Amino acid sequence: MTGSTAGHANIFIGEARRKAHAGAIASAGRHGPKIIAIVLAAVFYNAVLAFANAHGISINRAMVAITEGIVLAAALMLVVSSGRRSIDSAGFALFAFFLGNALLVSLLSGALFVDMARNGAIIVLFMLLGSRIDERALKACFLIVSLLIAACLVLELVSVKSYAALLQPGTYFAQTRGIALADIDELGLFRNAVWYEGRFAISSISNHRTASLFLEQVSLANFSTVLVIYLVALWKRIHFGVRVFYIGLIALILLSNNTRAGLALAIGAPIVYWAAPRLSRYATLAVMPLILVAGTIITYSLPPSKEDTFVGRVGLTIRSLADLDPMALIGAKAPTAIDFVDSGYTYLIYATSLIGMLVMWLLFSLASGNRNVDQRRCGLMLSLFVFINLLIAGNAVFTIKIAALIWLLVGFLRADGAQVAADREQGGARPLRDVNDPTGHRWAPV
């Protein structure tokens, strides 16, 4: 091929790529409102059902499952109707693994167990939706969710009686999850949100652990960290006034929810923001092993505890791993996973086998791509959030209320990073410069 012919071919390929990227951007803008609606439904459908249950429409477990199924079906329909993209391959392969793994562990266990297939569907579908949303819609989605959470949280703090009457969280979870109301609570709050003597507290601005529209305290605690991840990943791309609002909301959640893990991750966020661009893109792979080593040292160097303390929570997980049934390693004890919902690592091994656990380790460590600085910051914060939670708080990170937002952000960053990389390869299509990155991995238009 002559130089002239090669030059014309490169121009043609570059133009084709530019048209494909322009089409992707236009498609992302077009699908933005639909994606926002699906995410809002995923985050708040329990609150809507609880409101209905509190005001005359009896809700049961089956109705909750059907509603979540409708949300996931809507997400799948939008993904399919928007057309397949080159970056979708990893998502489809991941879903195939989750489905195959669920069938295998069900076969080996002699009982149908699809919990992780459902969790995998949530992860994959919202990651694919994230690759189809533009930055403006993503920011709008996070802001709408945060404003609604903030408004209900203020109501809960000002008048917990009004909040309880509006949503009746305790009654809702009793009817739909079989979780009995707390004997010491007269308002009808979710039983684990009720404060009692000796329970850990950061502050005393609330006489219970707040839950807002999540109805239970764990999801609100995890939501504060989701906002921290979002801020760390997109800090310079978020308007100053909106940053102030998010920081204020995070602080209010931490003070009223009394979350230990959330407080630690929020304090560590500036360190992650600074350190992530300076570390290898594979540094996230070390997070889970280091956390497990630290947990083992804590468990066996301190007196054992069964209390609801940090040491007690860590010890519960580490000791359950030490007592692991060998058959669980091959996935032959999947139905028993339900006994370990407060020990995340043990739950994952029982639910997916040791191979499934390793795949989840790779997924949580590398899902964001870890190529440019936004991805690296997100990847490191995500790894810390997930692997610390699996050590002390069970499998709450898989709930759709939280997972929808996390994986929407991850999917957006993956697609955004792929487009920036493609623009760089076109050489001259858009002048590029390094933006506040000592490693030179974050690029943006001049």
C-alpha positions in Angstrom: 0.0 0.0 0.0 1.4 3.4 -1.0 1.8 6.2 1.5 -1.0 8.1 -0.3 -3.4 5.2 -0.2 -2.6 4.5 3.5 -3.2 8.2 4.3 -6.6 8.1 2.6 -7.4 4.9 4.4 -6.5 6.4 7.8 -8.6 9.4 7.0 -11.6 7.2 6.1 -11.2 5.1 9.3 -10.8 8.2 11.4 -14.0 9.7 9.9 -15.9 6.5 10.5 -14.8 6.5 14.1 -15.8 10.1 14.6 -19.3 9.4 13.1 -19.6 6.4 15.4 -18.7 8.4 18.4 -21.0 11.2 17.4 -23.8 8.7 17.1 -23.0 7.2 20.5 -23.1 10.7 22.1 -26.5 11.5 20.4 -27.9 8.1 21.5 -26.7 8.8 25.1 -28.5 12.1 25.1 -31.6 10.6 23.7 -31.8 7.7 26.2 -30.9 9.9 29.2 -34.4 10.5 30.5 -35.4 6.9 30.2 -32.3 5.7 32.0 -32.9 8.2 34.8 -36.4 6.9 35.2 -35.2 3.3 35.5 -32.6 4.2 38.0 -35.1 6.2 40.1 -37.4 3.2 40.0 -34.6 0.9 41.1 -33.6 3.1 44.0 -37.0 4.1 45.3 -39.5 1.3 44.4 -39.4 0.0 48.0 -40.3 3.5 49.3 -43.2 3.7 46.9 -44.4 0.2 47.9 -44.0 1.1 51.6 -46.0 4.2 51.1 -48.8 2.2 49.4 -48.7 -0.4 52.2 -48.9 2.3 54.8 -52.0 3.8 53.2 -54.3 1.0 52.4 -52.7 -1.2 49.7 -51.4 -4.4 51.3 -48.0 -5.4 49.8 -46.4 -8.8 50.1 -43.1 -10.4 49.2 -44.2 -11.5 45.7 -45.2 -8.0 44.8 -41.8 -6.7 45.7 -40.1 -9.4 43.6 -42.3 -8.7 40.7 -41.6 -4.9 40.9 -37.9 -5.5 40.9 -38.3 -7.9 37.9 -40.2 -5.2 36.0 -37.4 -2.7 36.7 -34.7 -5.1 35.5 -36.9 -6.0 32.4 -37.1 -2.3 31.6 -33.4 -1.9 31.9 -32.8 -5.0 29.6 -35.3 -3.7 27.0 -33.5 -0.3 26.9 -30.1 -1.9 26.5 -31.3 -4.2 23.7 -33.3 -1.5 21.9 -30.3 0.9 21.9 -28.2 -1.5 20.0 -25.0 -3.4 20.8 -21.7 -1.5 21.3 -18.2 -2.7 21.2 -17.7 -2.1 25.0 -20.7 -4.3 25.8 -18.8 -7.5 25.2 -17.4 -7.7 28.7 -20.8 -7.1 30.3 -22.5 -9.8 28.2 -19.6 -12.2 29.1 -20.0 -11.4 32.8 -23.7 -12.0 32.7 -23.2 -15.4 30.9 -20.8 -16.3 33.7 -23.3 -15.4 36.5 -26.0 -17.3 34.8 -23.8 -20.4 34.1 -22.5 -20.2 37.7 -26.0 -20.1 39.1 -27.0 -23.2 37.1 -23.9 -25.1 38.1 -24.1 -24.4 41.9 -27.8 -25.3 41.7 -27.0 -28.6 40.1 -24.2 -29.4 42.5 -26.3 -28.4 45.5 -29.4 -30.2 44.4 -31.6 -27.1 44.9 -32.3 -24.0 42.7 -30.2 -21.1 43.9 -30.3 -18.0 41.7 -29.4 -15.2 44.2 -26.1 -14.4 42.5 -27.6 -14.6 39.0 -30.0 -11.8 40.2 -27.1 -9.8 41.7 -25.1 -10.3 38.5 -28.1 -9.1 36.4 -28.2 -5.9 38.4 -24.5 -5.3 38.0 -24.4 -5.9 34.3 -27.6 -4.2 33.3 -26.8 -0.9 35.1 -23.2 -1.0 33.9 -24.6 -1.2 30.4 -27.1 1.6 31.1 -24.2 3.6 32.3 -22.3 3.2 29.0 -25.4 4.6 27.3 -25.9 7.8 29.4 -24.2 11.1 28.8 -22.5 13.2 31.5 -25.3 15.7 31.9 -27.9 12.9 32.5 -25.6 11.1 34.9 -25.2 14.2 37.0 -28.9 14.9 36.8 -29.7 11.4 38.0 -27.4 11.6 41.0 -28.7 15.0 41.9 -32.4 14.0 41.7 -31.7 11.0 43.9 -29.7 13.0 46.4 -32.3 15.8 46.7 -35.1 13.3 47.3 -33.0 11.5 49.9 -32.1 14.8 51.6 -35.7 16.0 51.7 -36.9 12.8 53.4 -33.9 12.7 55.7 -34.7 16.2 57.0 -38.3 15.2 57.6 -37.1 12.1 59.5 -34.8 14.3 61.7 -37.4 17.0 62.3 -40.3 14.6 63.0 -39.5 10.9 63.1 -43.2 10.4 64.0 -44.4 11.9 60.8 -41.7 9.9 58.8 -42.8 6.7 60.4 -46.5 7.4 59.8 -45.8 8.2 56.2 -43.8 5.1 55.3 -44.2 2.6 58.2 -40.9 0.9 57.4 -41.2 -1.7 60.2 -44.6 -2.9 59.0 -43.4 -3.0 55.4 -40.4 -5.2 56.1 -42.5 -7.4 58.4 -44.9 -8.1 55.6 -42.4 -8.4 52.7 -39.3 -9.8 54.4 -40.7 -11.5 57.5 -38.5 -9.3 59.8 -40.5 -8.7 63.0 -41.0 -5.3 64.5 -38.6 -4.3 67.3 -40.1 -4.7 70.8 -38.6 -1.5 72.0 -39.9 0.7 69.2 -43.4 2.3 69.3 -43.2 4.1 66.0 -42.8 1.3 63.5 -39.3 1.9 62.3 -37.2 -0.9 60.8 -35.9 -2.9 63.8 -32.2 -2.5 63.1 -32.5 1.3 62.9 -33.7 1.5 66.5 -31.0 2.8 68.9 -30.3 1.0 72.2 -28.0 1.5 75.1 -24.4 0.7 74.2 -24.8 0.9 70.4 -22.1 2.8 68.5 -22.9 6.4 67.8 -20.9 9.2 66.1 -23.3 11.8 67.4 -26.6 12.1 69.2 -28.5 14.4 66.7 -31.0 11.5 66.1 -32.5 9.0 68.6 -32.2 6.2 66.0 -30.2 5.3 62.9 -31.7 7.2 60.0 -32.9 5.5 56.8 -34.7 8.2 54.7 -36.3 6.8 51.6 -34.2 3.6 51.8 -36.4 2.6 54.8 -33.4 0.7 56.5 -30.2 2.2 57.8 -27.6 0.1 56.0 -28.6 1.3 52.5 -28.5 5.0 53.6 -25.1 4.4 55.1 -23.9 2.8 51.9 -25.5 5.6 49.9 -23.2 8.1 51.6 -20.2 6.2 50.3 -21.7 6.0 46.8 -21.8 9.8 46.9 -18.2 9.8 48.1 -17.2 7.5 45.2 -19.0 9.8 42.8 -17.3 12.9 44.1 -13.9 11.3 44.1 -14.3 10.1 40.5 -15.8 13.3 39.0 -14.7 16.0 41.4 -13.4 18.6 38.9 -16.4 17.9 36.6 -19.0 18.8 39.2 -20.1 22.4 39.9 -18.8 23.9 43.1 -22.2 24.6 44.6 -23.3 21.0 43.9 -20.1 19.7 45.5 -21.0 21.7 48.7 -24.5 20.2 48.7 -23.1 16.6 48.4 -20.6 17.1 51.1 -23.3 18.5 53.4 -25.6 15.6 52.7 -22.8 13.1 53.3 -22.0 14.8 56.6 -25.6 14.8 57.7 -26.0 11.1 56.8 -22.8 10.2 58.8 -23.9 12.1 61.8 -27.5 10.8 61.9 -26.9 7.2 60.6 -23.8 6.5 62.7 -22.0 4.4 60.1 -18.5 3.4 61.1 -17.5 2.2 57.6 -19.0 5.2 55.9 -17.1 7.6 58.2 -13.8 5.8 57.6 -14.3 5.8 53.8 -15.3 9.5 53.8 -12.2 10.4 55.8 -10.0 8.4 53.5 -11.4 9.8 50.3 -9.0 12.7 49.9 -6.1 10.2 50.3 -7.6 8.0 47.6 -8.1 11.1 45.3 -4.4 11.9 45.6 -3.0 8.4 45.6 -5.0 6.6 42.9 -3.4 8.4 39.9 0.1 7.6 41.3 -0.6 3.8 41.7 -0.5 1.1 39.1 -3.8 0.5 37.4 -3.6 -3.0 38.9 -3.1 -1.8 42.5 -6.8 -2.4 43.2 -6.1 -6.2 43.0 -4.2 -5.9 46.3 -7.2 -4.3 48.2 -9.1 -7.5 49.0 -6.1 -9.6 50.1 -4.8 -6.8 52.3 -8.2 -6.3 54.0 -8.5 -10.1 54.6 -5.0 -10.1 56.1 -5.8 -7.1 58.3 -9.1 -8.8 59.4 -7.3 -12.0 60.3 -4.7 -10.1 62.4 -7.5 -8.2 64.2 -9.5 -11.3 64.9 -6.7 -13.4 66.3 -4.8 -10.7 68.1 -7.7 -9.3 70.1 -10.1 -11.0 72.5 -13.0 -12.6 70.6 -16.3 -10.7 70.7 -19.8 -11.4 69.6 -21.0 -7.8 70.1 -22.1 -5.4 67.4 -18.7 -3.8 67.3 -16.0 -3.5 64.6 -14.0 -6.4 66.2 -17.1 -8.5 66.5 -18.2 -8.0 62.9 -14.7 -8.7 61.6 -14.3 -11.8 63.8 -17.7 -13.1 62.6 -16.5 -13.1 59.0 -12.9 -14.4 59.5 -14.0 -17.2 61.8 -16.8 -18.3 59.4 -14.1 -18.5 56.6 -11.9 -20.6 58.9 -14.8 -23.0 59.5 -15.8 -23.1 55.8 -17.4 -26.4 54.6 -14.9 -27.8 52.0 -17.9 -28.6 49.7 -18.7 -24.9 49.6 -15.5 -24.3 47.6 -17.0 -26.2 44.6 -20.4 -24.7 45.0 -22.2 -27.7 46.4 -23.6 -25.8 49.5 -25.2 -22.8 47.8 -28.6 -22.8 49.7 -26.5 -22.5 52.9 -25.3 -19.1 51.8 -28.4 -17.5 53.4 -26.8 -18.4 56.8 -24.0 -16.0 56.1 -25.7 -12.8 55.0 -23.7 -10.9 57.7 -20.4 -12.4 56.5 -19.9 -11.2 52.9 -16.9 -13.2 51.8 -18.3 -16.4 53.2 -21.6 -15.7 51.6 -20.0 -15.2 48.2 -18.1 -18.5 48.4 -21.1 -20.5 49.4 -23.3 -18.8 46.8 -20.8 -18.9 43.8 -18.0 -21.3 44.8 -14.3 -20.3 45.1 -14.1 -19.7 41.4 -17.1 -17.3 41.6 -15.4 -15.5 44.5 -12.3 -15.0 42.4 -14.3 -13.7 39.5 -16.1 -11.2 41.8 -12.6 -10.1 43.1 -11.5 -9.4 39.6 -14.8 -7.7 38.7 -14.8 -5.3 41.7 -11.1 -4.6 41.3 -11.0 -3.9 37.5 -14.5 -3.0 36.4 -13.9 0.7 36.1 -11.0 0.2 33.7 -8.4 1.9 35.8 -6.9 3.6 32.8 -7.4 7.4 33.3 -7.5 9.1 36.6 -11.2 9.3 36.9 -11.4 5.5 36.5 -8.5 4.9 38.9 -10.1 7.0 41.6 -13.4 5.3 41.1 -11.8 1.9 41.0 -9.8 2.3 44.2 -12.8 3.8 46.1 -15.1 1.1 44.8 -12.7 -1.7 45.9 -12.3 -0.2 49.4 -16.1 0.2 49.7 -17.0 -3.3 48.5 -14.2 -5.3 50.2 -14.5 -3.5 53.6 -18.3 -4.1 53.5 -17.9 -7.7 52.7 -15.8 -8.0 55.8 -18.1 -6.3 58.2 -21.6 -5.9 56.7 -22.5 -8.9 54.6 -24.0 -8.7 51.1 -25.7 -5.3 51.3 -23.6 -4.0 48.5 -25.6 -6.1 46.0 -29.0 -4.6 46.8 -30.4 -2.8 43.7 -31.0 0.4 45.7 -27.3 0.9 46.0 -25.9 -1.2 43.1 -27.9 0.7 40.5 -26.1 3.9 41.2 -22.6 2.4 41.6 -22.7 0.5 38.3 -24.3 3.3 36.4 -21.3 5.4 37.3 -18.8 2.6 36.5 -20.5 2.0 33.1 -20.3 5.8 32.3 -16.7 6.0 33.2 -15.8 2.9 31.1 -17.6 4.4 28.1 -16.2 7.9 28.7 -12.7 6.5 29.0 -13.1 4.5 25.8 -14.2 7.6 23.9 -11.3 9.7 25.1 -8.9 6.9 24.2 -10.4 6.7 20.7 -10.1 10.4 20.2 -6.5 10.3 21.2 -5.8 7.6 18.6 -7.2 9.8 15.9 -4.3 12.2 16.2 -5.4 15.7 15.5 -9.1 15.2 15.4 -9.1 17.1 18.7 -6.0 18.7 20.3 -5.4 17.1 23.7 -3.5 18.1 26.8 -2.7 16.6 30.2 -5.0 17.9 32.9 -3.6 17.9 36.5 -2.3 14.4 36.3 1.2 13.5 37.3 1.0 10.2 35.4 -0.3 11.7 32.2 -3.3 9.4 32.0 -6.1 11.9 32.2 -6.7 13.7 28.9 -9.2 16.3 27.9 -9.9 18.6 25.0 -7.9 21.9 25.0 
